[in-house]
Amino acid sequence: KLPMHSCSNLSLQKMLRKMVTMRRIFHVKADVMCTVLLLMLFCILLYVHQNMSIQFNILSSKSPSSHLEPQLPPCKPQPKSKPSQSKSKPQSKSRTKSKLRKKNVTPTKTAGKPLPTMPPFDFERYLREKDNRNFKLLIDQPEKCHVREAEEEEGTKKAPYMLIAVKSVAADFDKRQVVRRTWGKEGHFQNNVSIRTVFLLGVPRNQSALPLWDRLLGYESQTFRDILLWDFEDTFFNLTLKETHFLEWVNSSCPHVKFIFKGDADVYVNIENILEMLQGQKPEEDLFVGDIIIHAKPIRRRTSKYFVPEFVYGGGLYPNYAGGGGFVMSGHTARRLSSACQQVELFPIDDVFLGMCLQLIGVKPSRHQGFRTFGIPRPSAAPHLQTFDPCFYRELMVVHSLSVPQIWLMWNLLHDPKLSCHNSTNPTSGPFRWRGRMGEAVEEEADYGGKQVFVTH
């Protein structure tokens, strides 16, 4: 038998070992728990920081005006500075904060030109105030569709054969001038066809960028008699108002026009080809032709100027619509659209809005290969191919996104008697062919009558 003191020593040692072991376990558990707790706190702080920064950017970018893009202060001349370089230069704290708030705004290259809306946009305010859709006509052309007796076609009753309507802004005087002198020229053409032209404008958003803009448009109206000016601000999201007011003007001031071409000022248009296409078409029947976009989905990406949130449009697909660069419709269709567009909810994107109006009246737009509202693509097999070629343009009707010199140059190239294209000996040989019968839609679809139309409540 062991003595009593040795047994007590052994038990004491065992207790000490247990205490040391328990202490080590406790330290390990405590370290693990502290680490997990710190990670959770870090994640919570990161989440709160991101949400607060997003809300701060949204609140700082909202505009107080209705139907408008975010408000911008007038630009100050800075001779040797660029917007991209100013962010990297150290400046005072106040200037740095203000520039951070404006980092989503893209400056315009031309004074007075409406800036594309860069999200976030105050869509809730837009929805609240979009029912204000009737604005005063400040400059009118009541005699525009009264053709002189010498130009009257038999049975037209002083109405032009074609009305050309061009979307423009006040500062783009040079674009209006090149249209007037080239493809938008008014007059009496072959086969007893009369053409009239109007430009559609609103009030400039930044009036300080173009002083005396109202005098400019007043003088233009006196000289050319082709300006239509309404009392709404000329912005990207107000192009829908320009659409509805133009259709109302056609219905009241030009009700007997046979056909209408409507497009942008930065397009080249072969009016001769369009007139050839319209031969045999009946102006008293529905007709809507252009570069038709089908099965387009609403853009939910906030960085796009075409961003539309779900609470504005919850559908998965847009109705078929024509690219806004240019399209042709009959006078009968324009008059029906004038009534239909008063029933459809205003939508921020004018091209899609017009597609909604076509859907309401049951007119299926037809695609024509001659309308190139996205320009002429360069084939991947020929990356060095020159697409700005009159031999390409002579077979088309509308080509979008051209500069003023390009429009003037292409017009003169195509009307040069020395022009020679080896692929075709006769410019009118092989007339433009439709995909399917005339007036037929691009592809088979369900009847519009079975679809829900985006109408007013």
C-alpha positions in Angstrom: 0.0 0.0 0.0 1.1 3.5 -0.9 1.4 6.0 1.9 -1.4 8.5 2.3 0.6 11.5 1.1 1.5 9.9 -2.2 -2.2 9.2 -3.0 -3.1 12.7 -2.3 -0.2 13.9 -4.6 -1.5 11.7 -7.5 -5.1 13.0 -7.2 -3.8 16.5 -7.0 -1.8 16.0 -10.2 -4.8 14.6 -12.0 -6.9 17.6 -11.0 -4.2 19.9 -12.2 -4.0 18.2 -15.5 -7.8 18.4 -15.9 -7.7 22.1 -15.1 -5.0 22.7 -17.6 -6.9 20.7 -20.3 -10.1 22.6 -19.6 -8.3 25.9 -19.7 -6.8 25.1 -23.1 -10.2 24.0 -24.4 -11.9 27.2 -23.1 -9.2 29.4 -24.7 -9.7 27.7 -28.1 -13.5 28.0 -27.9 -13.2 31.6 -26.9 -10.9 32.4 -29.8 -13.3 30.7 -32.2 -16.3 32.5 -30.9 -14.6 35.9 -31.0 -13.5 35.3 -34.6 -17.0 34.3 -35.7 -18.5 37.3 -33.9 -16.0 39.7 -35.6 -16.8 38.2 -39.0 -20.5 38.7 -38.5 -20.0 42.3 -37.4 -17.8 43.0 -40.4 -20.4 41.5 -42.8 -23.2 43.6 -41.2 -21.2 46.8 -41.5 -20.3 46.1 -45.2 -24.0 45.4 -46.0 -25.2 48.6 -44.3 -22.4 50.7 -46.0 -23.3 49.4 -49.5 -27.1 50.0 -49.0 -26.5 53.5 -47.7 -24.2 54.5 -50.5 -26.7 53.3 -53.1 -29.6 55.2 -51.5 -27.3 58.3 -51.3 -26.5 58.2 -55.0 -30.2 57.7 -55.9 -31.3 60.6 -53.7 -28.6 62.9 -54.9 -29.4 62.2 -58.6 -33.2 62.8 -58.5 -34.6 65.7 -60.6 -37.4 68.0 -59.3 -38.9 68.4 -62.8 -41.5 66.2 -64.5 -40.8 64.2 -67.6 -37.1 65.2 -67.4 -33.7 63.8 -67.0 -31.6 64.6 -63.8 -31.0 68.3 -63.6 -27.5 69.5 -64.5 -25.9 72.8 -63.6 -24.8 75.0 -66.5 -21.3 74.1 -67.7 -18.5 76.5 -67.0 -15.7 76.9 -69.6 -12.5 75.1 -68.6 -10.0 75.5 -71.4 -7.5 72.7 -70.6 -9.5 70.3 -68.6 -11.4 67.2 -69.4 -14.2 65.5 -67.4 -12.2 62.3 -67.1 -9.1 64.0 -65.9 -10.8 66.2 -63.3 -11.6 63.2 -61.1 -8.0 62.4 -60.6 -6.8 65.9 -59.7 -6.7 66.7 -56.0 -9.1 69.5 -55.1 -11.1 70.7 -52.1 -13.5 68.4 -50.3 -16.6 70.2 -51.4 -15.7 69.9 -55.1 -14.7 66.3 -54.7 -18.1 65.4 -53.2 -20.0 67.3 -55.8 -18.2 65.5 -58.6 -18.8 62.1 -57.0 -22.5 62.9 -57.0 -22.4 63.8 -60.7 -20.2 60.9 -61.9 -23.2 59.2 -63.7 -23.8 62.2 -65.9 -22.4 62.2 -69.4 -21.7 65.7 -70.8 -23.0 66.6 -74.2 -20.8 67.4 -77.1 -23.2 70.0 -78.7 -24.6 72.9 -76.8 -28.3 72.6 -76.3 -28.6 69.0 -77.4 -30.8 66.9 -75.1 -28.7 64.5 -73.0 -29.7 60.9 -72.8 -31.3 60.1 -69.5 -28.8 58.3 -67.3 -30.4 56.3 -64.5 -31.4 56.6 -61.8 -34.4 58.5 -63.1 -37.4 59.6 -61.0 -39.8 57.1 -62.5 -42.3 57.5 -59.7 -42.6 61.2 -60.3 -42.9 60.5 -64.0 -45.8 58.2 -63.4 -47.5 60.7 -61.1 -47.3 63.5 -63.7 -47.5 61.7 -67.0 -51.2 62.5 -67.3 -50.2 66.0 -68.1 -50.1 65.3 -71.8 -51.6 68.3 -73.6 -49.2 71.2 -74.3 -49.6 74.4 -76.3 -48.4 74.7 -79.9 -46.1 77.7 -79.9 -45.2 77.8 -83.6 -47.6 76.3 -86.1 -47.7 75.9 -89.9 -51.4 75.8 -90.7 -50.8 76.2 -94.5 -48.2 73.4 -94.7 -50.5 70.8 -96.2 -52.2 73.2 -98.6 -50.5 72.5 -101.9 -50.7 75.3 -104.6 -53.1 74.7 -107.5 -50.2 74.2 -109.9 -48.9 71.4 -107.7 -52.2 69.7 -107.0 -52.5 66.1 -108.0 -55.8 65.0 -109.4 -58.1 64.1 -106.5 -55.7 65.1 -103.7 -57.8 68.2 -102.7 -54.7 70.3 -101.9 -53.1 67.6 -99.8 -49.4 66.6 -100.3 -48.6 63.1 -101.4 -46.0 62.7 -98.7 -45.3 64.6 -95.5 -41.7 64.3 -94.0 -41.6 64.8 -90.3 -38.1 65.1 -88.7 -37.4 65.1 -84.9 -35.0 67.9 -84.0 -33.8 70.1 -81.2 -33.4 73.8 -81.2 -29.5 73.8 -81.3 -29.3 71.5 -84.3 -29.7 74.2 -86.9 -27.0 72.6 -89.1 -28.8 69.3 -89.2 -32.1 70.9 -90.2 -30.3 72.8 -93.0 -28.7 69.8 -94.5 -32.0 68.0 -94.5 -33.7 70.9 -96.2 -31.1 70.9 -98.9 -30.9 67.2 -99.5 -33.4 64.4 -98.9 -36.0 66.6 -97.1 -36.2 69.1 -99.9 -39.8 70.3 -100.6 -41.3 70.5 -104.0 -43.2 68.9 -106.8 -41.5 65.7 -108.1 -41.9 63.2 -110.9 -45.3 61.4 -111.4 -47.0 64.5 -110.0 -45.9 63.8 -106.4 -45.7 66.7 -103.9 -43.6 66.6 -100.7 -43.8 68.8 -97.7 -41.4 68.8 -94.7 -41.8 69.8 -91.0 -39.4 69.7 -88.0 -40.7 68.7 -84.6 -39.3 70.5 -81.6 -39.9 71.3 -77.9 -38.5 73.9 -75.6 -34.8 73.5 -74.8 -34.1 72.1 -71.3 -30.9 74.2 -70.9 -32.0 77.5 -72.4 -28.8 79.2 -71.3 -26.7 77.0 -73.6 -28.4 78.6 -76.7 -29.3 82.3 -76.0 -32.2 83.7 -78.0 -33.2 80.2 -79.1 -36.8 81.4 -79.5 -35.7 84.1 -81.9 -33.7 81.5 -83.9 -36.8 79.3 -84.3 -38.9 82.3 -85.1 -36.7 83.4 -87.9 -36.5 79.8 -89.2 -40.2 79.6 -89.2 -40.6 82.9 -91.1 -37.9 81.8 -93.7 -38.7 78.1 -94.2 -42.2 77.7 -92.8 -41.4 74.2 -91.5 -41.1 74.5 -87.7 -43.5 73.0 -85.3 -42.7 73.9 -81.7 -44.6 72.7 -78.6 -44.4 74.0 -75.0 -42.9 70.9 -73.4 -39.2 70.5 -72.6 -37.2 68.7 -75.4 -35.7 65.8 -73.5 -35.1 62.1 -74.2 -38.1 60.8 -72.2 -40.4 63.5 -73.7 -40.0 62.2 -77.2 -43.3 60.3 -76.5 -45.0 63.7 -76.1 -43.5 64.8 -79.5 -45.0 61.6 -81.0 -48.5 62.2 -79.6 -48.6 65.9 -80.4 -47.4 65.4 -84.0 -50.2 62.8 -84.6 -52.7 65.2 -83.2 -51.4 67.9 -85.6 -51.7 65.6 -88.6 -55.2 64.7 -87.6 -56.2 68.4 -87.4 -53.9 70.3 -89.9 -53.0 67.6 -92.5 -55.9 65.1 -92.5 -55.8 64.2 -96.2 -52.0 63.5 -96.5 -51.5 60.2 -98.3 -48.2 59.0 -96.7 -45.9 60.1 -93.9 -42.2 59.5 -93.4 -41.1 60.2 -89.8 -37.5 60.0 -88.7 -34.5 61.6 -87.1 -32.3 64.4 -88.4 -29.1 62.2 -88.4 -30.3 59.8 -91.0 -29.9 59.6 -94.8 -33.1 58.9 -96.7 -33.6 57.8 -100.3 -36.9 59.4 -100.9 -36.9 58.2 -104.5 -36.7 54.6 -103.3 -39.5 55.2 -100.8 -41.7 56.7 -103.5 -41.0 53.6 -105.6 -42.0 51.3 -102.8 -45.3 53.2 -102.3 -46.4 52.8 -105.9 -49.6 50.8 -105.9 -50.2 51.3 -102.2 -53.5 52.6 -101.1 -53.3 55.6 -98.7 -56.8 54.8 -97.3 -55.6 51.4 -96.0 -53.3 50.6 -93.0 -49.6 50.6 -93.8 -46.6 50.8 -91.4 -43.1 49.9 -92.7 -39.7 50.2 -91.1 -36.9 48.4 -89.4 -39.1 46.3 -87.1 -37.8 45.1 -83.7 -39.5 41.9 -82.5 -39.5 40.1 -79.2 -37.5 42.9 -77.5 -37.2 42.6 -73.7 -37.4 45.6 -71.3 -33.9 46.6 -70.2 -33.5 46.2 -66.4 -29.9 47.3 -66.3 -29.7 50.6 -64.5 -26.7 51.8 -66.4 -28.6 51.9 -69.7 -30.5 55.0 -70.9 -33.3 52.6 -71.9 -33.7 51.2 -68.4 -37.3 50.7 -67.4 -38.2 49.3 -63.9 -40.8 46.6 -63.5 -43.2 48.9 -61.7 -43.4 51.0 -64.9 -43.7 48.1 -67.3 -44.0 44.6 -65.8 -44.3 42.7 -69.1 -41.6 40.3 -70.3 -41.6 41.5 -73.9 -42.4 44.7 -75.7 -44.8 44.7 -78.6 -43.2 44.8 -82.1 -42.1 48.3 -82.9 -40.1 50.2 -85.5 -36.7 51.7 -84.8 -37.1 55.4 -84.4 -34.5 56.3 -87.1 -37.2 56.3 -89.7 -40.4 54.6 -90.8 -43.3 55.1 -93.3 -47.0 55.0 -92.6 -50.1 55.7 -94.5 -52.3 58.8 -93.7 -55.1 56.4 -92.7 -52.8 54.7 -90.1 -51.6 58.0 -88.8 -55.2 59.2 -88.1 -56.0 55.9 -86.4 -52.8 56.2 -84.3 -53.8 59.7 -83.2 -56.9 58.4 -81.5 -55.3 55.2 -80.1 -52.3 57.0 -78.6 -54.7 59.0 -76.4 -55.9 55.7 -74.8 -52.5 54.2 -74.2 -50.5 55.0 -71.1 -47.6 57.3 -71.8 -44.3 55.3 -71.9 -40.9 56.8 -71.6 -39.5 55.2 -74.8 -41.3 56.7 -77.8 -40.5 53.8 -80.2 -42.0 51.2 -77.9 -45.0 53.5 -77.1 -45.8 53.7 -80.8 -45.7 49.9 -81.0 -48.2 49.8 -78.1 -50.5 52.1 -80.1 -50.2 49.9 -83.2 -51.0 46.9 -81.0 -54.2 48.6 -79.8 -55.5 49.2 -83.3 -54.5 45.8 -84.5 -51.9 46.9 -87.1 -48.9 44.7 -87.5 -45.8 46.6 -88.6 -43.9 45.2 -91.6 -40.2 45.0 -91.9 -38.3 46.1 -95.0 -34.7 45.4 -95.5 -34.1 48.8 -96.9 -34.5 50.5 -93.5 -31.2 50.3 -91.6 -31.9 52.2 -88.4 -28.8 50.6 -86.8 -26.5 51.5 -89.6 -24.8 49.2 -92.2 -23.0 46.3 -90.5 -19.5 45.5 -91.7 -19.3 41.7 -92.5 -16.9 39.8 -90.2 -15.3 38.2 -93.3 -14.4 41.6 -94.7 -13.4 43.8 -91.8 -11.7 46.4 -94.1 -14.8 46.8 -96.3 -15.8 50.4 -96.8 -19.6 50.6 -96.0 -19.9 54.3 -96.6 -20.3 53.7 -100.3 -22.9 55.2 -102.6 -23.3 51.8 -104.3 -24.6 50.4 -100.9 -26.8 53.4 -100.2 -28.5 53.6 -103.6 -30.3 50.3 -102.8 -31.4 51.3 -99.3 -34.1 53.7 -98.0 -33.0 54.8 -94.5 -29.5 54.6 -92.9 -29.2 55.9 -89.3 -26.4 57.8 -87.5 -24.7 59.9 -90.1 -23.0 63.3 -89.5 -23.9 66.5 -91.3 -21.0 66.2 -93.7 -21.7 62.6 -94.4 -25.4 63.3 -95.3 -24.3 66.2 -97.6 -21.6 64.1 -99.2 -23.8 61.0 -99.8 -26.5 63.1 -101.3 -24.1 64.5 -103.9 -22.5 61.2 -104.5 -25.8 59.5 -105.3 -26.9 62.4 -107.5 -23.6 62.5 -109.4 -24.2 61.4 -113.1 -20.8 59.9 -113.1 -21.7 57.4 -110.4 -21.0 53.8 -111.6 -21.8 50.7 -109.7 -20.8 47.4 -111.3 -23.3 45.2 -109.4 -26.3 46.9 -111.0 -26.8 48.7 -114.3 -30.2 50.1 -113.6 -30.9 51.8 -110.3 -34.5 50.9 -110.4 -34.0 47.3 -111.7 -35.1 44.7 -109.2 -37.5 46.8 -107.0 -37.5 46.4 -103.3 -39.0 43.1 -102.3 -41.0 42.4 -99.1 -40.6 39.3 -97.0 -43.8 37.8 -97.9 -46.8 39.7 -99.2 -47.1 43.4 -98.9 -48.3 44.4 -95.4 -47.5 41.0 -94.0 -45.8 40.8 -90.6 -42.3 39.6 -90.2 -43.3 36.2 -88.8 -46.4 34.5 -87.6 -47.6 35.7 -84.2 -50.7 35.4 -82.1 -53.5 37.9 -82.9 -53.2 41.2 -81.1 -56.7 40.8 -79.9 -55.6 38.1 -77.6 -53.0 40.2 -75.9 -53.3 42.7 -73.1 -52.8 46.3 -74.3 -51.0 48.9 -72.1 -54.1 51.2 -72.0 -55.0 53.9 -69.5 -56.9 52.9 -66.3 
